[in-house]
Amino acid sequence: MDQSPHEHASAPEVLDVGARSAADRTTGTAPESGSDGHAADESTSGEDPPAARRGRRRLLVTAGVLSVALVGGGGALAASRLTGGGASPDQVVPASALGFVSVDLDPSAGQKLDAFRFARKFPDVAHRLGGGQDLPKALFQSLKGDGNLAGNWAKDVQPWLGRRAGLAVLPGTAKGKDPAVVVVIAVTDPARARAGIAKVTRGQASCAVTDEFAVCSDDLGVADRAVADARRSPLAERAEYVEDLRALGGDALARAWVDLGRLAEDLPDESVGMGSAVAATGRLAESGLTGRAALSLGFAGPTLQLQGAVVGARKTGVSGTTSVTQLPADTVAAFGIGGVSELVRQAWSQARAVASDAGAGEALDEQVRQLQDDTGVRLPADLVAAVGSQATVAVGGSGDAPKVAVRLSGDDKAAGRLARAIEQTVGMAPATASIGPGRGTVLASDPAYARSVAFGSGLGGTKAFRDAVPGAAEAQSILFVDVARALASFSDDLDLTEQERSNLRPLAALGMSARQDGATARFTARLTTR
């Protein structure tokens, strides 16, 4: 009989080797506390390091264990059983989580086989897999060599390490407090997991261990509270979380989910070491960052695919479609976006508001007037008119420096004024080519490439593009890189070693398409191979 998520996790046994003596851990009694609320370390004569430093150290070594867990069994992928199942880390994470990332190395048979076939195309990985080298063991040995972990792989890790892991960001314990982080590692033997984690982390981990998971943090209270809260209301049963991930569909090796609005709200105004990041998040929240983001990483046949969606996204000016598919078939890289004229209006309005708030509004206006007097360009009117509804940047060429072009769908005369303004400003005139009456203009690094982008076509019909950019006809923005062509054309300029070239050679293309419908924005990114 299947158990509910509430029933999966039994009451956890506590592992806080960094703060408790052996007697304390056995009896479960509270240790004598020092000034930071943790037990004094009787094995040292000096004082404990500051709480913040000890917290960072614990999180570092716990992350080391997570790193092993994230690739646990990777070397034995082909030999593992071909069915998914089992408990999920989101069952021991509370529904109040601000964000969650999970990795599943026991997914469906199709995902396992596709991952194995993909990995074998790359010489370094194929060598490891072919030689039977245990990747998690190799990672453990590397971390041990760096001094981050201790112990023995076969005795202290392998007997208990499960095949799922996750990381959750939880609300701070009080208003204005930093969000907390917990690492969740699947365990197959709780007793061995307690002993193994204590051994490999040299007693620096603070973990609550259930029958199926170790929940670790830099603060034991955070780990205990997370497990207790999850027993009452797990993230796995939060409707928004379930619906957002289900909407992405399909099997996956890894998933992520973030409540963007709540994360911005819960970050304090001032945080040690996070000042600029917090300020930036706050500005994004003020500008309309809302909703919830969900991501899914897996395989679509021989292709590595990342899918994402933002539910409740702020409406942007992106609309219509792009002209990327109309570029020449030999294009090396391209980025295109629709609804550009509206985006330019919004960007100009925001820039003007920022300048005004900073007391520089009059200075900006004066610069704009001077530019118009010198070049005849009126901002933002001429820029809006020139870009039109579609704008695309293309990169091409071979054998020498890359050639760059910007394809605009707006007014030819406005584009001409922009070209003359660029010449007067930087001393070099871009080459121009008219796509046709009312169809737009190309500004490029040289005349031949301008004509190629204006009159060439066929990119949308190439196999590399079709495989890498799904839904291109309806996409509002597209990114495409023909990796194979780029390596063939510019490998001498990339300063790559032969080993690096060998490992990049199997790659075909990288692509991404995105579209927003109402309050939901979606994207798909793909990395294809030859």
WOMOJO-V291825 format. One record per residue. N is the residue number from 1. RES is the residue in one letter. OMEGA is omega in radians with two decimals (none if undefined). Layout:
# WOMOJO-V291825
n->N res->RES omega->OMEGA
n->N res->RES omega->OMEGA
This chain:
# WOMOJO-V291825
n->1 res->M omega->3.14
n->2 res->D omega->3.08
n->3 res->Q omega->3.02
n->4 res->S omega->3.11
n->5 res->P omega->3.13
n->6 res->H omega->-3.01
n->7 res->E omega->-3.07
n->8 res->H omega->-3.02
n->9 res->A omega->3.05
n->10 res->S omega->3.14
n->11 res->A omega->-3.02
n->12 res->P omega->2.93
n->13 res->E omega->-2.95
n->14 res->V omega->3.02
n->15 res->L omega->3.11
n->16 res->D omega->-3.01
n->17 res->V omega->-3.10
n->18 res->G omega->-3.03
n->19 res->A omega->-3.07
n->20 res->R omega->3.04
n->21 res->S omega->3.14
n->22 res->A omega->3.13
n->23 res->A omega->3.13
n->24 res->D omega->-3.10
n->25 res->R omega->-3.11
n->26 res->T omega->-3.07
n->27 res->T omega->-3.11
n->28 res->G omega->3.11
n->29 res->T omega->-3.12
n->30 res->A omega->3.13
n->31 res->P omega->3.00
n->32 res->E omega->-3.03
n->33 res->S omega->2.97
n->34 res->G omega->-3.09
n->35 res->S omega->-3.12
n->36 res->D omega->3.09
n->37 res->G omega->3.11
n->38 res->H omega->3.13
n->39 res->A omega->3.07
n->40 res->A omega->3.13
n->41 res->D omega->-3.05
n->42 res->E omega->-3.10
n->43 res->S omega->-3.13
n->44 res->T omega->-3.13
n->45 res->S omega->-3.12
n->46 res->G omega->3.13
n->47 res->E omega->3.06
n->48 res->D omega->3.02
n->49 res->P omega->3.12
n->50 res->P omega->-3.08
n->51 res->A omega->-3.11
n->52 res->A omega->-3.12
n->53 res->R omega->3.13
n->54 res->R omega->3.12
n->55 res->G omega->3.14
n->56 res->R omega->-3.14
n->57 res->R omega->3.14
n->58 res->R omega->-3.13
n->59 res->L omega->3.13
n->60 res->L omega->-3.10
n->61 res->V omega->3.07
n->62 res->T omega->3.09
n->63 res->A omega->3.08
n->64 res->G omega->3.09
n->65 res->V omega->3.10
n->66 res->L omega->-3.13
n->67 res->S omega->3.09
n->68 res->V omega->-3.12
n->69 res->A omega->-3.09
n->70 res->L omega->3.11
n->71 res->V omega->-3.10
n->72 res->G omega->3.13
n->73 res->G omega->-3.08
n->74 res->G omega->-3.12
n->75 res->G omega->-3.12
n->76 res->A omega->-3.02
n->77 res->L omega->-3.07
n->78 res->A omega->-3.09
n->79 res->A omega->-3.10
n->80 res->S omega->-3.13
n->81 res->R omega->-2.98
n->82 res->L omega->3.04
n->83 res->T omega->3.06
n->84 res->G omega->3.10
n->85 res->G omega->3.14
n->86 res->G omega->-3.10
n->87 res->A omega->-3.13
n->88 res->S omega->-3.13
n->89 res->P omega->-3.12
n->90 res->D omega->3.08
n->91 res->Q omega->3.10
n->92 res->V omega->3.05
n->93 res->V omega->-3.10
n->94 res->P omega->-3.13
n->95 res->A omega->3.13
n->96 res->S omega->-3.09
n->97 res->A omega->3.08
n->98 res->L omega->-3.14
n->99 res->G omega->-3.09
n->100 res->F omega->3.06
n->101 res->V omega->3.12
n->102 res->S omega->3.10
n->103 res->V omega->-3.09
n->104 res->D omega->3.11
n->105 res->L omega->2.99
n->106 res->D omega->-3.11
n->107 res->P omega->-3.12
n->108 res->S omega->-3.13
n->109 res->A omega->-3.12
n->110 res->G omega->3.13
n->111 res->Q omega->-3.13
n->112 res->K omega->-3.10
n->113 res->L omega->3.12
n->114 res->D omega->3.13
n->115 res->A omega->-3.13
n->116 res->F omega->3.14
n->117 res->R omega->3.11
n->118 res->F omega->-3.07
n->119 res->A omega->-3.08
n->120 res->R omega->3.12
n->121 res->K omega->-3.08
n->122 res->F omega->-2.98
n->123 res->P omega->-3.10
n->124 res->D omega->3.14
n->125 res->V omega->3.14
n->126 res->A omega->3.12
n->127 res->H omega->3.14
n->128 res->R omega->-3.13
n->129 res->L omega->-3.13
n->130 res->G omega->3.14
n->131 res->G omega->3.13
n->132 res->G omega->-3.12
n->133 res->Q omega->-3.12
n->134 res->D omega->-3.07
n->135 res->L omega->3.10
n->136 res->P omega->3.09
n->137 res->K omega->3.12
n->138 res->A omega->3.11
n->139 res->L omega->3.10
n->140 res->F omega->-3.13
n->141 res->Q omega->3.11
n->142 res->S omega->3.12
n->143 res->L omega->3.11
n->144 res->K omega->3.12
n->145 res->G omega->3.11
n->146 res->D omega->3.11
n->147 res->G omega->-3.12
n->148 res->N omega->3.12
n->149 res->L omega->3.12
n->150 res->A omega->3.03
n->151 res->G omega->-3.04
n->152 res->N omega->-3.09
n->153 res->W omega->-3.04
n->154 res->A omega->-3.08
n->155 res->K omega->-2.94
n->156 res->D omega->-3.09
n->157 res->V omega->-3.03
n->158 res->Q omega->-3.08
n->159 res->P omega->-3.06
n->160 res->W omega->-3.02
n->161 res->L omega->3.10
n->162 res->G omega->-3.02
n->163 res->R omega->3.08
n->164 res->R omega->3.12
n->165 res->A omega->3.13
n->166 res->G omega->3.09
n->167 res->L omega->-3.10
n->168 res->A omega->3.01
n->169 res->V omega->-3.07
n->170 res->L omega->3.10
n->171 res->P omega->3.08
n->172 res->G omega->-3.10
n->173 res->T omega->3.11
n->174 res->A omega->-3.14
n->175 res->K omega->-3.12
n->176 res->G omega->3.12
n->177 res->K omega->3.11
n->178 res->D omega->2.99
n->179 res->P omega->3.13
n->180 res->A omega->3.14
n->181 res->V omega->3.02
n->182 res->V omega->3.06
n->183 res->V omega->-3.11
n->184 res->V omega->-3.11
n->185 res->I omega->3.10
n->186 res->A omega->3.13
n->187 res->V omega->3.11
n->188 res->T omega->3.14
n->189 res->D omega->-3.05
n->190 res->P omega->-3.11
n->191 res->A omega->3.12
n->192 res->R omega->3.12
n->193 res->A omega->3.13
n->194 res->R omega->-3.11
n->195 res->A omega->-3.10
n->196 res->G omega->3.13
n->197 res->I omega->3.11
n->198 res->A omega->-3.09
n->199 res->K omega->-3.01
n->200 res->V omega->3.13
n->201 res->T omega->-3.12
n->202 res->R omega->3.08
n->203 res->G omega->-3.10
n->204 res->Q omega->-3.09
n->205 res->A omega->3.02
n->206 res->S omega->-2.99
n->207 res->C omega->2.92
n->208 res->A omega->-3.03
n->209 res->V omega->3.07
n->210 res->T omega->3.13
n->211 res->D omega->-3.02
n->212 res->E omega->-3.06
n->213 res->F omega->2.91
n->214 res->A omega->3.13
n->215 res->V omega->-2.97
n->216 res->C omega->3.10
n->217 res->S omega->3.05
n->218 res->D omega->3.13
n->219 res->D omega->-3.10
n->220 res->L omega->3.13
n->221 res->G omega->3.11
n->222 res->V omega->3.14
n->223 res->A omega->3.11
n->224 res->D omega->-3.10
n->225 res->R omega->3.14
n->226 res->A omega->-3.13
n->227 res->V omega->3.14
n->228 res->A omega->3.13
n->229 res->D omega->-3.13
n->230 res->A omega->3.09
n->231 res->R omega->3.11
n->232 res->R omega->-3.08
n->233 res->S omega->-3.09
n->234 res->P omega->3.07
n->235 res->L omega->-3.12
n->236 res->A omega->3.14
n->237 res->E omega->3.08
n->238 res->R omega->-2.99
n->239 res->A omega->-3.11
n->240 res->E omega->3.14
n->241 res->Y omega->-3.11
n->242 res->V omega->-3.10
n->243 res->E omega->-3.10
n->244 res->D omega->-3.14
n->245 res->L omega->3.14
n->246 res->R omega->-3.11
n->247 res->A omega->3.12
n->248 res->L omega->3.07
n->249 res->G omega->3.03
n->250 res->G omega->3.08
n->251 res->D omega->3.14
n->252 res->A omega->3.02
n->253 res->L omega->-3.11
n->254 res->A omega->3.12
n->255 res->R omega->3.08
n->256 res->A omega->-3.14
n->257 res->W omega->-3.12
n->258 res->V omega->2.99
n->259 res->D omega->-2.98
n->260 res->L omega->-3.11
n->261 res->G omega->-3.12
n->262 res->R omega->3.12
n->263 res->L omega->3.13
n->264 res->A omega->-3.14
n->265 res->E omega->-3.03
n->266 res->D omega->3.08
n->267 res->L omega->3.14
n->268 res->P omega->3.14
n->269 res->D omega->-3.13
n->270 res->E omega->3.12
n->271 res->S omega->3.12
n->272 res->V omega->3.11
n->273 res->G omega->-3.10
n->274 res->M omega->-3.01
n->275 res->G omega->-3.08
n->276 res->S omega->-3.13
n->277 res->A omega->3.14
n->278 res->V omega->3.13
n->279 res->A omega->3.13
n->280 res->A omega->3.12
n->281 res->T omega->3.12
n->282 res->G omega->3.13
n->283 res->R omega->3.11
n->284 res->L omega->3.13
n->285 res->A omega->-3.13
n->286 res->E omega->-3.12
n->287 res->S omega->3.06
n->288 res->G omega->3.09
n->289 res->L omega->-3.10
n->290 res->T omega->3.02
n->291 res->G omega->-3.10
n->292 res->R omega->-3.13
n->293 res->A omega->3.08
n->294 res->A omega->-3.12
n->295 res->L omega->3.12
n->296 res->S omega->-3.14
n->297 res->L omega->3.14
n->298 res->G omega->-3.10
n->299 res->F omega->2.99
n->300 res->A omega->-3.00
n->301 res->G omega->-3.12
n->302 res->P omega->-3.02
n->303 res->T omega->3.03
n->304 res->L omega->-3.00
n->305 res->Q omega->3.04
n->306 res->L omega->3.10
n->307 res->Q omega->3.14
n->308 res->G omega->3.09
n->309 res->A omega->3.00
n->310 res->V omega->3.14
n->311 res->V omega->-3.08
n->312 res->G omega->-3.11
n->313 res->A omega->3.06
n->314 res->R omega->3.14
n->315 res->K omega->3.10
n->316 res->T omega->3.14
n->317 res->G omega->-3.13
n->318 res->V omega->-3.11
n->319 res->S omega->3.10
n->320 res->G omega->3.14
n->321 res->T omega->-3.11
n->322 res->T omega->3.10
n->323 res->S omega->-3.09
n->324 res->V omega->-3.10
n->325 res->T omega->-3.10
n->326 res->Q omega->-3.13
n->327 res->L omega->3.11
n->328 res->P omega->-3.08
n->329 res->A omega->-3.11
n->330 res->D omega->3.10
n->331 res->T omega->-3.14
n->332 res->V omega->-3.13
n->333 res->A omega->-3.13
n->334 res->A omega->2.99
n->335 res->F omega->-3.13
n->336 res->G omega->-3.10
n->337 res->I omega->3.12
n->338 res->G omega->-3.14
n->339 res->G omega->-3.00
n->340 res->V omega->-3.10
n->341 res->S omega->3.10
n->342 res->E omega->3.09
n->343 res->L omega->3.12
n->344 res->V omega->3.10
n->345 res->R omega->-3.13
n->346 res->Q omega->-3.12
n->347 res->A omega->3.13
n->348 res->W omega->3.13
n->349 res->S omega->3.14
n->350 res->Q omega->3.13
n->351 res->A omega->3.12
n->352 res->R omega->3.13
n->353 res->A omega->3.12
n->354 res->V omega->3.13
n->355 res->A omega->3.13
n->356 res->S omega->3.12
n->357 res->D omega->-3.12
n->358 res->A omega->-3.13
n->359 res->G omega->-3.10
n->360 res->A omega->-3.10
n->361 res->G omega->-3.13
n->362 res->E omega->3.12
n->363 res->A omega->3.11
n->364 res->L omega->3.13
n->365 res->D omega->3.13
n->366 res->E omega->3.11
n->367 res->Q omega->3.12
n->368 res->V omega->3.11
n->369 res->R omega->3.13
n->370 res->Q omega->3.11
n->371 res->L omega->3.14
n->372 res->Q omega->3.12
n->373 res->D omega->-3.07
n->374 res->D omega->-2.99
n->375 res->T omega->-3.08
n->376 res->G omega->-3.14
n->377 res->V omega->3.10
n->378 res->R omega->3.13
n->379 res->L omega->0.08
n->380 res->P omega->-2.97
n->381 res->A omega->-3.09
n->382 res->D omega->3.13
n->383 res->L omega->3.11
n->384 res->V omega->-3.11
n->385 res->A omega->-3.08
n->386 res->A omega->-3.05
n->387 res->V omega->3.13
n->388 res->G omega->-3.06
n->389 res->S omega->-3.11
n->390 res->Q omega->3.04
n->391 res->A omega->-3.09
n->392 res->T omega->3.03
n->393 res->V omega->-3.12
n->394 res->A omega->3.08
n->395 res->V omega->3.14
n->396 res->G omega->-3.14
n->397 res->G omega->3.10
n->398 res->S omega->3.05
n->399 res->G omega->3.11
n->400 res->D omega->-3.10
n->401 res->A omega->3.10
n->402 res->P omega->3.06
n->403 res->K omega->-3.05
n->404 res->V omega->3.10
n->405 res->A omega->3.03
n->406 res->V omega->-3.13
n->407 res->R omega->-3.10
n->408 res->L omega->-3.08
n->409 res->S omega->-3.05
n->410 res->G omega->-3.05
n->411 res->D omega->-3.11
n->412 res->D omega->-3.09
n->413 res->K omega->3.10
n->414 res->A omega->3.11
n->415 res->A omega->3.09
n->416 res->G omega->3.10
n->417 res->R omega->3.09
n->418 res->L omega->3.14
n->419 res->A omega->3.12
n->420 res->R omega->3.10
n->421 res->A omega->3.10
n->422 res->I omega->3.13
n->423 res->E omega->-3.12
n->424 res->Q omega->-3.09
n->425 res->T omega->-3.05
n->426 res->V omega->3.11
n->427 res->G omega->3.14
n->428 res->M omega->-3.09
n->429 res->A omega->3.04
n->430 res->P omega->3.05
n->431 res->A omega->-3.12
n->432 res->T omega->3.05
n->433 res->A omega->3.12
n->434 res->S omega->3.13
n->435 res->I omega->-3.13
n->436 res->G omega->-3.12
n->437 res->P omega->3.10
n->438 res->G omega->-3.08
n->439 res->R omega->3.08
n->440 res->G omega->-3.03
n->441 res->T omega->3.05
n->442 res->V omega->2.98
n->443 res->L omega->-3.02
n->444 res->A omega->-3.11
n->445 res->S omega->3.04
n->446 res->D omega->-3.03
n->447 res->P omega->-3.09
n->448 res->A omega->-3.13
n->449 res->Y omega->3.07
n->450 res->A omega->3.13
n->451 res->R omega->-3.14
n->452 res->S omega->-3.13
n->453 res->V omega->-3.13
n->454 res->A omega->-3.00
n->455 res->F omega->3.12
n->456 res->G omega->3.13
n->457 res->S omega->3.01
n->458 res->G omega->-3.09
n->459 res->L omega->-3.10
n->460 res->G omega->-3.14
n->461 res->G omega->-3.12
n->462 res->T omega->3.14
n->463 res->K omega->-3.12
n->464 res->A omega->-3.13
n->465 res->F omega->-3.10
n->466 res->R omega->-3.12
n->467 res->D omega->-3.02
n->468 res->A omega->-3.04
n->469 res->V omega->3.11
n->470 res->P omega->3.09
n->471 res->G omega->-3.07
n->472 res->A omega->-3.06
n->473 res->A omega->-3.12
n->474 res->E omega->-3.04
n->475 res->A omega->3.08
n->476 res->Q omega->3.01
n->477 res->S omega->-3.08
n->478 res->I omega->2.96
n->479 res->L omega->3.14
n->480 res->F omega->3.04
n->481 res->V omega->3.05
n->482 res->D omega->-3.03
n->483 res->V omega->-3.12
n->484 res->A omega->3.14
n->485 res->R omega->3.13
n->486 res->A omega->3.13
n->487 res->L omega->3.14
n->488 res->A omega->-3.06
n->489 res->S omega->-2.97
n->490 res->F omega->-3.07
n->491 res->S omega->-3.13
n->492 res->D omega->-3.13
n->493 res->D omega->-3.07
n->494 res->L omega->3.09
n->495 res->D omega->-3.13
n->496 res->L omega->3.03
n->497 res->T omega->3.14
n->498 res->E omega->3.11
n->499 res->Q omega->3.11
n->500 res->E omega->3.11
n->501 res->R omega->-3.12
n->502 res->S omega->-3.11
n->503 res->N omega->3.08
n->504 res->L omega->-3.04
n->505 res->R omega->3.13
n->506 res->P omega->-3.09
n->507 res->L omega->3.09
n->508 res->A omega->-3.07
n->509 res->A omega->3.02
n->510 res->L omega->-3.12
n->511 res->G omega->3.07
n->512 res->M omega->3.04
n->513 res->S omega->-3.10
n->514 res->A omega->3.12
n->515 res->R omega->3.07
n->516 res->Q omega->3.07
n->517 res->D omega->-3.10
n->518 res->G omega->-3.10
n->519 res->A omega->3.13
n->520 res->T omega->3.09
n->521 res->A omega->-3.11
n->522 res->R omega->3.04
n->523 res->F omega->3.04
n->524 res->T omega->3.09
n->525 res->A omega->-3.11
n->526 res->R omega->3.00
n->527 res->L omega->-3.05
n->528 res->T omega->-3.13
n->529 res->T omega->3.13
n->530 res->R omega->none
